Amino acid sequence: MTKFDKYLLSQLLTLFGFFSLVLVAVYWINRAVGLFDQLIGDGQSALVFLQFSLLTLPNVIRLVLPVSAFVAAVYCANRLISDSELVVMQATGFSSFRLARPVFGFGVIVAGMMLILMNWLVPASRTVFEERSAEISQDLSAQFLKEGAFLHPSAGLTLYIRDISARGELLDLFLTDERSKTERTTYTARRALFLRASEGPKLLMFNGMMQTLDTKTGRLSVTHFSDFTYDMAAMIAPAQSRNRSRAELSTRELLYPTPAVLQETQSSAAALRFEGHSRFAQPLLALSSAMIGFASLLLGAFSRFGLWRQILAATVLLLVVQSISTVATSIGGTSEDGWILAYAAPMLGLLLAGGELWVSQAPRRLRRLGGAA
């Protein structure tokens, strides 16, 4: 690498790191707010919220990196043109393609980051996220042991706890069991403890009363107790085997789906194959985004009014490429050969960038032809 390549690459990486940090923070905080309301509202601790927030981070970074690469390329090119640095390099004989060489290298670095994220980090984090979500859904103490509220853990059960002491004791408990068609049982206790046993969660009540009403005869029987154990397994829905989503599958499973994987995801082989190729196409989209941003600004010369036209053109081209990617995603999984469409948007982006670089050299070629004539 020449000094110019190292200089431009260092500028691009510095700006890329800055914009990535800002965009990831904004996007992550926006998602974390909704996650905070959901988890804390369900009685989860701040540690659980932190775990879930970190598990969503790889996917957030995956979404942000192409945009950061584009913004870094546009900002860097705009600054170099404003400072006449690129003009000087062009005067020494550097072609537009030669100027874009470090930008291409920068795009390859970003694409490498995307490959690691999409093929390893995002599927792994998604799997852990779903597993932790399933565990929390089975966490009875976090969901139902809340003070000062009438809760309905399942059909026919009503639970109320006046207060929960610092030692974890449930004070002034009220529990109604109406699941039976022939009787209704109400439990009250001065205090209770929630116990986790090998055969399931138990509720140990002290100094209480059990009232059983026979709904057919209307007879009410009352039993006082000093301690009583109630099986709370009915409050928890039985754990079911969890099927993985497409985002959790490995790239190999997506590219070569087995009948078991097709049944697990309830998807077609074409849809899974398209998803697998998308994990290689999306990194190329980050490369094309950087190239479009840099090449578009080379179309303009230094101006006191700035390069806002070229920046607008680069943004429009990027939106066009993203639109094609969206359309390809919607129709690519409907046919056996639809996986080819996964590469349509990044290839178009690279062709557009190459065309812009070629056009940016047109005035210089015309001047040479005019001089030769």
Secondary structure, 3 states (H helix, E strand, C coil): CCHHHHHHHHHHHHHHHHHHHHHHHHHHHHHHHHHHHHHHHCCCCHHHHHHHHHHHHHHHHHHHHHHHHHHHHHHHHHHHHHCCHHHHHHHCCCCHHHHCHHHHHHHHHHHHHHHHHHHHHHHHHHHHHHHHHHHHHCCHHHHHCCECCEECCCCCEEEEEEEECCCCCEEEEEEEECCCCCEEEEEEEEEEEEEEECCEEEEEEEEEEEEEEECCCCCEEEEEEEEEEEECHHHCCCCCCCCCCHHHCCHHHHHCCCHHHHHHHCCCHHHHHHHHHHHHHHHHHHHHHHHHHHHHHCCCCCCCCCCHHHHHHHHHHHHHHHHHHHHHHHHHCCCCCHHHHHHHHHHHHHHHHHHHHHHHCHHHHHHHHHHHC
